[in-house]
Amino acid sequence: MIGVRGLHKRFGGRAVLDGIDLDVAQGESLCVIGQSGMGKSVLLKCILGLEAPDAGQVLWQGRPLDRSTRPAFMAQFGMLFQGAALFDSLTVWQNVAFRLRQRMPDRQARPIALDKMARVGLGPETADLMPAELSGGMAKRAGLARAIADDPQVIFFDEPTTGLDPIRAARINALIRGIVTETGATAITITHDMESVRVIGDRVALLQDGHIAWDGPVSAMRDAAPLAGFLGPLAVTPP
């Protein structure tokens, strides 16, 4: 579904991405992990077209993402931002239906928004609230409902549990896993939370020093020496 070939990106004299090759299959859930400043968000921005790589290609269904193919890609993705990034001046349902309202009247968009809100555990009583009236967990749920509102083929999650307590984080992880499984969407998650990786991911890639230092199934993490610093009590003990 998505491929990255020889991706390079420098900021000043530092190579943040130094020849990244990565593939994400249709319906697969990939988690990208790594220490802060290792280029995880830059990789995501390059895929989305928010940053232009210095070299290399991003592929969408086997074709380079360029001016001719990017519009179709942009119409087929959803995004859950790290801080939910709800529009302060719009109600919750209007935030959820933001993309829908570009192509249909509100009387059609609102029922769809309410349905997606129900899917993430937000009742109709929250529809006309403003973002400032939501708790952190509710805001994340609203952001997740917006990400899936238009039934995207690809969903990006940027640090989906940051700022949440363990109970709310576990609920968000379970919601994301359920949505990815039920919809068959391809998912890419940027995260520091290894519990998120275990719940959300089918596969995990470690980004380190501009390269993919390890790439494999979540089930193999326990035996992966490069991941020892991330796994805590589940880390392997080096011989």
Secondary structure, DSSP 4 states (H G I P E B T S, - for coil): -EEEEEEEEEETTEEEEEEEEEEE-TT-EEEEE--TTSSHHHHHHHHHTSS--SEEEEEETTEE-STTTHHHHHTTEEEE-TT----TTS-HHHHHTTTGGGTS-HHHHHHHHHHHHHHTT--GGGTT--GGGS-HHHHHHHHHHHHHTT--SEEEEESTTTT--HHHHHHHHHHHHHHHHHH--EEEEE-S-HHHHHHH-SEEEEEETTEEEEEEEGGGGGG-GGGHHHHGGGPPPP-
